[in-house]
């Protein structure tokens, strides 16, 4: 199951990659707002999600670079 999910992530199109970048940016903004409101636990959880999205983006771009060579 997890392998299938990873394979689907690695086959992302350019628009999906750009959307993921935008989602990361929006999530960072939301995390800062949560922190300002004093909701540190929710901001921490959002940080974990941001880290996961960044890792997916990094894995995808690394895979695309690897495939292009």
Biopython code that builds the backbone (N, CA, C, O; Angstrom):
import numpy as np
from Bio.PDB.StructureBuilder import StructureBuilder

atoms = [
    (1, "UNK", "N", (0.823, -1.193, 0.000)),
    (1, "UNK", "CA", (0.000, 0.000, 0.000)),
    (1, "UNK", "C", (0.867, 1.257, 0.000)),
    (1, "UNK", "O", (0.662, 2.157, -0.815)),
    (2, "UNK", "N", (1.835, 1.318, 0.914)),
    (2, "UNK", "CA", (2.700, 2.490, 1.009)),
    (2, "UNK", "C", (3.544, 2.633, -0.251)),
    (2, "UNK", "O", (3.789, 3.749, -0.710)),
    (3, "UNK", "N", (3.990, 1.519, -0.811)),
    (3, "UNK", "CA", (4.792, 1.563, -2.027)),
    (3, "UNK", "C", (3.986, 2.160, -3.173)),
    (3, "UNK", "O", (4.520, 2.928, -3.973)),
    (4, "UNK", "N", (2.705, 1.812, -3.257)),
    (4, "UNK", "CA", (1.852, 2.372, -4.308)),
    (4, "UNK", "C", (1.696, 3.873, -4.155)),
    (4, "UNK", "O", (1.718, 4.608, -5.143)),
    (5, "UNK", "N", (1.541, 4.327, -2.930)),
    (5, "UNK", "CA", (1.403, 5.760, -2.675)),
    (5, "UNK", "C", (2.683, 6.487, -3.075)),
    (5, "UNK", "O", (2.626, 7.548, -3.696)),
    (6, "UNK", "N", (3.820, 5.930, -2.728)),
    (6, "UNK", "CA", (5.098, 6.551, -3.073)),
    (6, "UNK", "C", (5.276, 6.601, -4.589)),
    (6, "UNK", "O", (5.747, 7.607, -5.119)),
    (7, "UNK", "N", (4.908, 5.536, -5.290)),
    (7, "UNK", "CA", (5.025, 5.526, -6.748)),
    (7, "UNK", "C", (4.122, 6.577, -7.375)),
    (7, "UNK", "O", (4.507, 7.215, -8.355)),
    (8, "UNK", "N", (2.925, 6.766, -6.826)),
    (8, "UNK", "CA", (2.018, 7.785, -7.350)),
    (8, "UNK", "C", (2.592, 9.175, -7.136)),
    (8, "UNK", "O", (2.477, 10.034, -8.010)),
    (9, "UNK", "N", (3.202, 9.404, -5.998)),
    (9, "UNK", "CA", (3.803, 10.708, -5.704)),
    (9, "UNK", "C", (4.941, 10.985, -6.671)),
    (9, "UNK", "O", (5.106, 12.117, -7.126)),
    (10, "UNK", "N", (5.728, 9.962, -6.991)),
    (10, "UNK", "CA", (6.872, 10.155, -7.869)),
    (10, "UNK", "C", (6.466, 10.437, -9.311)),
    (10, "UNK", "O", (7.286, 10.921, -10.091)),
    (11, "UNK", "N", (5.238, 10.151, -9.677)),
    (11, "UNK", "CA", (4.767, 10.372, -11.037)),
    (11, "UNK", "C", (3.968, 11.668, -11.159)),
    (11, "UNK", "O", (3.070, 11.767, -11.995)),
    (12, "UNK", "N", (4.281, 12.629, -10.354)),
    (12, "UNK", "CA", (3.535, 13.875, -10.346)),
    (12, "UNK", "C", (3.866, 14.704, -11.582)),
    (12, "UNK", "O", (4.998, 14.693, -12.064)),
    (13, "UNK", "N", (2.893, 15.403, -12.076)),
    (13, "UNK", "CA", (3.107, 16.291, -13.209)),
    (13, "UNK", "C", (3.631, 17.639, -12.709)),
    (13, "UNK", "O", (3.686, 17.907, -11.509)),
    (14, "UNK", "N", (4.008, 18.463, -13.665)),
    (14, "UNK", "CA", (4.540, 19.781, -13.326)),
    (14, "UNK", "C", (3.530, 20.612, -12.544)),
    (14, "UNK", "O", (3.895, 21.276, -11.575)),
    (15, "UNK", "N", (2.269, 20.582, -12.953)),
    (15, "UNK", "CA", (1.253, 21.380, -12.261)),
    (15, "UNK", "C", (1.033, 20.873, -10.844)),
    (15, "UNK", "O", (0.778, 21.664, -9.936)),
    (16, "UNK", "N", (1.129, 19.565, -10.645)),
    (16, "UNK", "CA", (0.975, 19.028, -9.299)),
    (16, "UNK", "C", (2.137, 19.436, -8.411)),
    (16, "UNK", "O", (1.953, 19.701, -7.223)),
    (17, "UNK", "N", (3.329, 19.487, -8.981)),
    (17, "UNK", "CA", (4.501, 19.920, -8.214)),
    (17, "UNK", "C", (4.353, 21.381, -7.830)),
    (17, "UNK", "O", (4.632, 21.756, -6.691)),
    (18, "UNK", "N", (3.921, 22.205, -8.764)),
    (18, "UNK", "CA", (3.709, 23.618, -8.466)),
    (18, "UNK", "C", (2.622, 23.798, -7.408)),
    (18, "UNK", "O", (2.735, 24.664, -6.541)),
    (19, "UNK", "N", (1.581, 22.992, -7.478)),
    (19, "UNK", "CA", (0.512, 23.064, -6.479)),
    (19, "UNK", "C", (1.042, 22.686, -5.103)),
    (19, "UNK", "O", (0.667, 23.298, -4.102)),
    (20, "UNK", "N", (1.908, 21.687, -5.048)),
    (20, "UNK", "CA", (2.496, 21.272, -3.777)),
    (20, "UNK", "C", (3.348, 22.398, -3.191)),
    (20, "UNK", "O", (3.325, 22.631, -1.982)),
    (21, "UNK", "N", (4.092, 23.088, -4.038)),
    (21, "UNK", "CA", (4.892, 24.231, -3.569)),
    (21, "UNK", "C", (3.978, 25.315, -2.988)),
    (21, "UNK", "O", (4.274, 25.893, -1.943)),
    (22, "UNK", "N", (2.873, 25.580, -3.673)),
    (22, "UNK", "CA", (1.919, 26.588, -3.199)),
    (22, "UNK", "C", (1.280, 26.148, -1.884)),
    (22, "UNK", "O", (1.088, 26.961, -0.981)),
    (23, "UNK", "N", (0.952, 24.863, -1.779)),
    (23, "UNK", "CA", (0.365, 24.338, -0.546)),
    (23, "UNK", "C", (1.326, 24.490, 0.625)),
    (23, "UNK", "O", (0.909, 24.820, 1.735)),
    (24, "UNK", "N", (2.602, 24.252, 0.381)),
    (24, "UNK", "CA", (3.604, 24.414, 1.432)),
    (24, "UNK", "C", (3.659, 25.862, 1.884)),
    (24, "UNK", "O", (3.719, 26.142, 3.081)),
    (25, "UNK", "N", (3.638, 26.780, 0.931)),
    (25, "UNK", "CA", (3.670, 28.201, 1.252)),
    (25, "UNK", "C", (2.452, 28.602, 2.082)),
    (25, "UNK", "O", (2.580, 29.318, 3.075)),
    (26, "UNK", "N", (1.280, 28.142, 1.673)),
    (26, "UNK", "CA", (0.056, 28.463, 2.408)),
    (26, "UNK", "C", (0.061, 27.845, 3.801)),
    (26, "UNK", "O", (-0.417, 28.457, 4.756)),
    (27, "UNK", "N", (0.597, 26.639, 3.920)),
    (27, "UNK", "CA", (0.659, 25.973, 5.218)),
    (27, "UNK", "C", (1.604, 26.713, 6.166)),
    (27, "UNK", "O", (1.340, 26.807, 7.365)),
    (28, "UNK", "N", (2.701, 27.234, 5.626)),
    (28, "UNK", "CA", (3.632, 28.016, 6.449)),
    (28, "UNK", "C", (2.965, 29.284, 6.966)),
    (28, "UNK", "O", (3.141, 29.661, 8.124)),
    (29, "UNK", "N", (2.199, 29.936, 6.099)),
    (29, "UNK", "CA", (1.472, 31.138, 6.509)),
    (29, "UNK", "C", (0.478, 30.802, 7.619)),
    (29, "UNK", "O", (0.378, 31.520, 8.614)),
    (30, "UNK", "N", (-0.249, 29.713, 7.440)),
    (30, "UNK", "CA", (-1.225, 29.281, 8.440)),
    (30, "UNK", "C", (-0.532, 28.927, 9.757)),
    (30, "UNK", "O", (-1.048, 29.230, 10.833)),
    (31, "UNK", "N", (0.625, 28.292, 9.673)),
    (31, "UNK", "CA", (1.371, 27.932, 10.880)),
    (31, "UNK", "C", (1.792, 29.191, 11.648)),
    (31, "UNK", "O", (1.697, 29.236, 12.875)),
    (32, "UNK", "N", (2.254, 30.205, 10.924)),
    (32, "UNK", "CA", (2.633, 31.463, 11.591)),
    (32, "UNK", "C", (1.432, 32.109, 12.277)),
    (32, "UNK", "O", (1.551, 32.635, 13.384)),
    (33, "UNK", "N", (0.258, 32.068, 11.608)),
    (33, "UNK", "CA", (-0.957, 32.618, 12.205)),
    (33, "UNK", "C", (-1.333, 31.861, 13.475)),
    (33, "UNK", "O", (-1.721, 32.476, 14.469)),
    (34, "UNK", "N", (-1.224, 30.544, 13.453)),
    (34, "UNK", "CA", (-1.527, 29.744, 14.641)),
    (34, "UNK", "C", (-0.592, 30.109, 15.790)),
    (34, "UNK", "O", (-1.015, 30.225, 16.940)),
    (35, "UNK", "N", (0.685, 30.288, 15.459)),
    (35, "UNK", "CA", (1.659, 30.637, 16.491)),
    (35, "UNK", "C", (1.331, 32.000, 17.096)),
    (35, "UNK", "O", (1.408, 32.171, 18.313)),
    (36, "UNK", "N", (0.966, 32.973, 16.255)),
    (36, "UNK", "CA", (0.613, 34.301, 16.758)),
    (36, "UNK", "C", (-0.597, 34.251, 17.680)),
    (36, "UNK", "O", (-0.688, 35.011, 18.644)),
    (37, "UNK", "N", (-1.530, 33.345, 17.375)),
    (37, "UNK", "CA", (-2.736, 33.214, 18.200)),
    (37, "UNK", "C", (-2.473, 32.416, 19.477)),
    (37, "UNK", "O", (-3.354, 32.292, 20.327)),
    (38, "UNK", "N", (-1.264, 31.879, 19.610)),
    (38, "UNK", "CA", (-0.926, 31.126, 20.812)),
    (38, "UNK", "C", (-1.309, 29.657, 20.742)),
    (38, "UNK", "O", (-1.285, 28.966, 21.761)),
    (39, "UNK", "N", (-1.653, 29.177, 19.587)),
    (39, "UNK", "CA", (-2.041, 27.779, 19.417)),
    (39, "UNK", "C", (-0.806, 26.974, 19.001)),
    (39, "UNK", "O", (-0.685, 26.527, 17.860)),
    (40, "UNK", "N", (0.093, 26.807, 19.952)),
    (40, "UNK", "CA", (1.394, 26.206, 19.667)),
    (40, "UNK", "C", (1.306, 24.722, 19.332)),
    (40, "UNK", "O", (2.096, 24.228, 18.527)),
    (41, "UNK", "N", (0.374, 24.011, 19.926)),
    (41, "UNK", "CA", (0.240, 22.585, 19.638)),
    (41, "UNK", "C", (-0.219, 22.384, 18.190)),
    (41, "UNK", "O", (0.309, 21.529, 17.479)),
    (42, "UNK", "N", (-1.203, 23.175, 17.759)),
    (42, "UNK", "CA", (-1.662, 23.076, 16.372)),
    (42, "UNK", "C", (-0.573, 23.520, 15.397)),
    (42, "UNK", "O", (-0.435, 22.947, 14.316)),
    (43, "UNK", "N", (0.199, 24.538, 15.776)),
    (43, "UNK", "CA", (1.296, 25.000, 14.923)),
    (43, "UNK", "C", (2.362, 23.913, 14.793)),
    (43, "UNK", "O", (2.944, 23.732, 13.723)),
    (44, "UNK", "N", (2.614, 23.192, 15.884)),
    (44, "UNK", "CA", (3.576, 22.091, 15.854)),
    (44, "UNK", "C", (3.092, 20.989, 14.906)),
    (44, "UNK", "O", (3.869, 20.463, 14.110)),
    (45, "UNK", "N", (1.809, 20.646, 14.997)),
    (45, "UNK", "CA", (1.248, 19.614, 14.120)),
    (45, "UNK", "C", (1.303, 20.048, 12.667)),
    (45, "UNK", "O", (1.590, 19.242, 11.783)),
    (46, "UNK", "N", (1.028, 21.316, 12.421)),
    (46, "UNK", "CA", (1.108, 21.831, 11.062)),
    (46, "UNK", "C", (2.550, 21.766, 10.562)),
    (46, "UNK", "O", (2.787, 21.493, 9.385)),
    (47, "UNK", "N", (3.494, 22.011, 11.434)),
    (47, "UNK", "CA", (4.907, 21.899, 11.069)),
    (47, "UNK", "C", (5.271, 20.495, 10.622)),
    (47, "UNK", "O", (6.053, 20.316, 9.688)),
    (48, "UNK", "N", (4.703, 19.498, 11.293)),
    (48, "UNK", "CA", (4.940, 18.109, 10.894)),
    (48, "UNK", "C", (4.386, 17.844, 9.493)),
    (48, "UNK", "O", (5.019, 17.158, 8.690)),
    (49, "UNK", "N", (3.213, 18.385, 9.206)),
    (49, "UNK", "CA", (2.614, 18.212, 7.878)),
    (49, "UNK", "C", (3.441, 18.929, 6.813)),
    (49, "UNK", "O", (3.611, 18.425, 5.703)),
    (50, "UNK", "N", (3.948, 20.096, 7.159)),
    (50, "UNK", "CA", (4.794, 20.852, 6.236)),
    (50, "UNK", "C", (6.062, 20.067, 5.932)),
    (50, "UNK", "O", (6.492, 19.992, 4.781)),
    (51, "UNK", "N", (6.656, 19.483, 6.963)),
    (51, "UNK", "CA", (7.858, 18.669, 6.767)),
    (51, "UNK", "C", (7.583, 17.504, 5.828)),
    (51, "UNK", "O", (8.406, 17.187, 4.969)),
    (52, "UNK", "N", (6.427, 16.867, 5.990)),
    (52, "UNK", "CA", (6.055, 15.753, 5.121)),
    (52, "UNK", "C", (5.886, 16.221, 3.673)),
    (52, "UNK", "O", (6.345, 15.559, 2.742)),
    (53, "UNK", "N", (5.223, 17.371, 3.492)),
    (53, "UNK", "CA", (5.032, 17.883, 2.138)),
    (53, "UNK", "C", (6.365, 18.246, 1.498)),
    (53, "UNK", "O", (6.581, 17.988, 0.314)),
    (54, "UNK", "N", (7.258, 18.843, 2.281)),
    (54, "UNK", "CA", (8.587, 19.184, 1.758)),
    (54, "UNK", "C", (9.358, 17.930, 1.360)),
    (54, "UNK", "O", (10.031, 17.908, 0.330)),
    (55, "UNK", "N", (9.255, 16.891, 2.180)),
    (55, "UNK", "CA", (9.946, 15.646, 1.881)),
    (55, "UNK", "C", (9.401, 15.028, 0.589)),
    (55, "UNK", "O", (10.171, 14.529, -0.232)),
    (56, "UNK", "N", (8.097, 15.060, 0.410)),
    (56, "UNK", "CA", (7.484, 14.550, -0.827)),
    (56, "UNK", "C", (7.968, 15.349, -2.029)),
    (56, "UNK", "O", (8.287, 14.780, -3.073)),
    (57, "UNK", "N", (8.022, 16.657, -1.881)),
    (57, "UNK", "CA", (8.483, 17.512, -2.964)),
    (57, "UNK", "C", (9.943, 17.213, -3.295)),
    (57, "UNK", "O", (10.310, 17.102, -4.465)),
    (58, "UNK", "N", (10.762, 17.087, -2.272)),
    (58, "UNK", "CA", (12.181, 16.797, -2.476)),
    (58, "UNK", "C", (12.374, 15.441, -3.152)),
    (58, "UNK", "O", (13.174, 15.310, -4.078)),
    (59, "UNK", "N", (11.639, 14.438, -2.687)),
    (59, "UNK", "CA", (11.741, 13.106, -3.289)),
    (59, "UNK", "C", (11.312, 13.132, -4.750)),
    (59, "UNK", "O", (11.935, 12.496, -5.600)),
    (60, "UNK", "N", (10.261, 13.859, -5.034)),
    (60, "UNK", "CA", (9.750, 13.941, -6.399)),
    (60, "UNK", "C", (10.747, 14.637, -7.313)),
    (60, "UNK", "O", (11.027, 14.157, -8.411)),
    (61, "UNK", "N", (11.282, 15.763, -6.866)),
    (61, "UNK", "CA", (12.226, 16.486, -7.714)),
    (61, "UNK", "C", (13.514, 15.697, -7.882)),
    (61, "UNK", "O", (14.108, 15.721, -8.959)),
    (62, "UNK", "N", (13.962, 14.996, -6.842)),
    (62, "UNK", "CA", (15.146, 14.143, -6.973)),
    (62, "UNK", "C", (14.905, 13.036, -7.978)),
    (62, "UNK", "O", (15.784, 12.722, -8.781)),
    (63, "UNK", "N", (13.727, 12.444, -7.943)),
    (63, "UNK", "CA", (13.376, 11.370, -8.866)),
    (63, "UNK", "C", (13.312, 11.902, -10.299)),
    (63, "UNK", "O", (13.765, 11.235, -11.229)),
    (64, "UNK", "N", (12.756, 13.091, -10.476)),
    (64, "UNK", "CA", (12.671, 13.669, -11.810)),
    (64, "UNK", "C", (14.054, 13.983, -12.368)),
    (64, "UNK", "O", (14.303, 13.782, -13.557)),
    (65, "UNK", "N", (14.952, 14.472, -11.523)),
    (65, "UNK", "CA", (16.312, 14.742, -11.947)),
    (65, "UNK", "C", (17.009, 13.437, -12.317)),
    (65, "UNK", "O", (17.728, 13.368, -13.314)),
    (66, "UNK", "N", (16.794, 12.417, -11.516)),
    (66, "UNK", "CA", (17.412, 11.113, -11.761)),
    (66, "UNK", "C", (16.923, 10.527, -13.096)),
    (66, "UNK", "O", (17.710, 9.969, -13.861)),
    (67, "UNK", "N", (15.613, 10.661, -13.366)),
    (67, "UNK", "CA", (15.053, 10.117, -14.598)),
    (67, "UNK", "C", (15.520, 10.882, -15.825)),
    (67, "UNK", "O", (15.601, 10.304, -16.908)),
    (68, "UNK", "N", (15.828, 12.163, -15.687)),
    (68, "UNK", "CA", (16.219, 12.954, -16.837)),
    (68, "UNK", "C", (17.643, 12.662, -17.282)),
    (68, "UNK", "O", (18.021, 13.009, -18.401)),
    (69, "UNK", "N", (18.445, 12.025, -16.421)),
    (69, "UNK", "CA", (19.829, 11.707, -16.797)),
    (69, "UNK", "C", (19.915, 10.419, -17.517)),
    (69, "UNK", "O", (21.005, 10.001, -17.905)),
]
sb = StructureBuilder()
sb.init_structure("model")
sb.init_model(0)
sb.init_chain("A")
sb.init_seg("    ")
for serial, (resi, resn, name, xyz) in enumerate(atoms, 1):
    if name == "N":
        sb.init_residue(resn, " ", resi, " ")
    sb.init_atom(name, np.array(xyz, "f"), 0.0, 1.0, " ", f" {name:<3s}", serial, name[0])
structure = sb.get_structure()
